[in-house]
């Protein structure tokens, strides 16, 4: 159960990152803050990050929880980092399916399938090794 929670924590963090990236990508490069006009996309992003600082805090809390519980559940940093890496494309696919709704093609599905299967193999490497030894 703890192993599943680790995966869910990473998946939630990656999903929030994907949503936040899509949100930040739509920030206007011109605007007014506290009566000052700006025409810089960098300044617009900076102001937005300050206004929504709680989002990166939640992301980092989920990551910290995932890594802390993952090290306890799996006993291997390589397994935990592999799950963290695999959560990104899965979250991107879920975000695309539920929010963006862009067309998904076969090479994308095959690539995500390879990443997911590879992560499962890494996460279950001790059990898989026991089959052959």
Phi, psi and omega in degrees: 000322179296322179296321178293321178297323177300312179298318179294323177296315178294319180296318178296316179298315180293324178295318178296320177298318180297315178297315182296322176297318177295321178296312181294330179293345181255005180291130179293147181275357177231145178177189180226132177229125181052036178084357179261132176272145177223152178229025183247126176298326179296317179293320177299318178293320180299313180296319179295319178298322177293318181294327183246039184298337181293335180292309175299330177295314178298318179301313181292327175296317178295318177298313180301317178296317179298315180290319181294310179290327179295318177296324178288318185284319186260333180070017182212122180295324180299321178294315182296316181293328176294320177294321178298315180295319182291336181292332183297306180293329177293316177296321178297319178294316177297318178298317178297317182294316186269333187245300188282319179062039173280156180291137179251133182255172185298315179300324178294315178298316180296319178297315178294324177296318178298317179296316182294313179297318178299320179293322177296319178297317179295317182294327182255026186298326180291318179293320180292320178298325180296333178294327187260348183252000000 
